Amino acid sequence: MEKLTEDEKFMKAALTQARKARKLEEVPIGCVITYEGKIIARGYNRRNTDKNTLSHAEMNAIKKASKVLGDWRLEGCTIYITLEPCQMCAGAIVQARITRAVIGSMNAKAGCAGSVLNILEMSQFNHQVEVTRGVLQEECSSLLSDFFRELRIKKKM
């Protein structure tokens, strides 16, 4: 069996979070935040469950990571996200001073880490995030496309 890289290992953990969202019939997006090589926070999409616009995977994980570290600054942390973040989450990642973002699947319609905008790497901001894209892209993409395919089938019935 092929040995996973550290990025793949943590993206698998983010995928586990995405599957939790899917079980709740939420869009399956998951995320983990690591510090010094260990997962310190996990999050998944809960917008419908919580009836809250802000309840994205990244926002939920950032809140937990800040509690764990006792600071709003998450310097030295890496965030692993199954789907490219939206403008709100990309802004929060920059605001939290997260050092690095690892993204599974890009989001051509709403992504703000290079697709529609690139908030994470804007030189105009006082903080830029180091970005790695396409980690376990196939697995991250198919989780989402399967979810939406099933949703379309349910709507037709």
C-alpha positions in Angstrom: 0.0 0.0 0.0 1.2 3.5 -0.9 2.3 5.7 2.0 0.2 8.8 2.3 2.0 12.2 2.5 1.2 14.3 5.6 -1.1 16.5 3.4 -3.0 13.5 2.2 -3.3 12.1 5.7 -4.9 15.3 7.0 -7.1 15.7 3.9 -8.5 12.2 4.6 -9.4 13.5 8.1 -11.1 16.5 6.4 -13.0 14.1 4.2 -14.2 12.2 7.3 -15.7 15.6 8.5 -17.3 16.1 5.1 -19.0 12.7 5.4 -20.5 13.8 8.7 -22.1 16.8 6.9 -23.4 14.4 4.3 -25.1 12.2 6.9 -27.0 15.4 8.0 -27.9 15.9 4.3 -25.7 19.0 4.3 -23.3 19.8 1.4 -20.4 17.5 2.2 -17.6 20.0 3.0 -15.1 19.2 5.8 -12.0 20.7 7.3 -9.3 20.1 9.9 -6.8 22.5 11.4 -3.4 21.3 12.4 -0.7 22.8 14.7 2.7 21.2 15.1 1.7 18.2 13.1 -1.4 17.4 15.2 -5.1 18.0 14.5 -6.4 20.7 17.0 -9.8 21.4 15.4 -12.3 19.8 13.1 -15.4 21.2 11.3 -18.0 20.4 8.7 -20.7 22.2 7.0 -23.8 22.7 9.2 -25.6 25.6 7.6 -29.1 23.9 7.4 -28.7 22.0 10.7 -27.8 25.2 12.6 -29.9 27.5 10.5 -26.9 29.7 10.3 -25.2 31.3 7.3 -21.9 31.3 9.1 -21.9 27.6 9.9 -19.4 26.6 7.2 -16.8 23.9 7.9 -13.9 26.4 8.1 -15.7 28.8 10.4 -16.6 26.0 12.8 -13.0 24.7 12.8 -11.5 28.2 13.2 -13.7 28.8 16.3 -12.6 25.5 17.9 -8.9 26.1 17.0 -8.9 29.5 18.6 -10.4 28.0 21.8 -7.7 25.3 21.8 -4.8 27.7 21.3 -6.4 30.4 23.5 -5.9 33.1 20.7 -7.6 34.4 17.7 -4.3 34.3 15.9 -3.7 30.9 14.4 -0.1 31.4 13.2 1.7 28.2 12.6 -1.6 26.4 11.8 -2.5 24.7 8.5 -6.1 24.4 7.5 -7.1 21.4 5.3 -10.4 22.0 3.4 -12.1 19.5 1.0 -13.5 22.4 -1.1 -12.0 25.8 -2.0 -13.2 28.4 0.5 -15.9 31.0 -0.2 -15.2 34.7 0.3 -16.3 34.6 3.9 -14.1 31.6 4.9 -11.1 32.9 2.8 -11.4 36.2 4.7 -11.6 34.4 8.0 -8.5 32.3 7.2 -6.6 35.5 6.4 -8.0 37.3 9.5 -7.0 34.3 11.7 -3.4 34.6 10.3 -3.5 30.9 9.4 -0.1 30.1 7.8 -1.1 27.6 5.2 -4.2 26.3 3.5 -4.4 22.9 1.7 -7.4 22.6 -0.6 -8.9 19.4 -2.1 -11.2 20.5 -4.8 -11.4 23.9 -6.5 -14.8 25.7 -6.8 -15.1 27.4 -10.2 -18.4 29.2 -9.2 -17.6 30.5 -5.7 -14.0 29.7 -4.8 -11.9 32.5 -3.3 -8.5 30.8 -3.3 -7.8 31.2 -7.0 -11.0 30.4 -8.9 -13.2 33.5 -8.7 -10.9 35.5 -6.5 -7.8 34.8 -4.6 -8.3 36.4 -1.2 -5.7 34.0 0.4 -2.8 35.3 -1.6 -3.6 39.0 -2.1 -0.5 41.1 -1.6 -2.6 44.1 -0.7 -3.5 42.4 2.7 -1.2 42.4 5.6 -1.2 38.6 5.7 -0.9 36.0 2.9 -1.6 32.3 3.2 0.6 29.7 1.6 -1.7 27.6 -0.6 -1.5 24.0 -1.8 -4.2 23.0 -4.2 -5.5 19.6 -5.5 -4.7 17.3 -2.6 -6.9 14.2 -3.0 -8.8 16.2 -5.5 -10.5 13.2 -7.1 -11.9 12.0 -3.8 -13.0 15.5 -2.7 -14.7 16.2 -6.0 -16.5 12.9 -6.3 -17.9 13.3 -2.7 -19.5 16.6 -3.8 -20.7 15.5 -7.3 -22.3 12.3 -5.9 -24.1 14.4 -3.3 -25.5 16.8 -5.9 -26.4 14.0 -8.3 -28.4 12.3 -5.5 -30.1 15.6 -4.6 -31.2 16.1 -8.2 -32.6 12.5 -8.3 -34.5 13.1 -5.0 -36.0 16.4 -6.4 -37.3 14.7 -9.5 -39.1 12.0 -7.5 
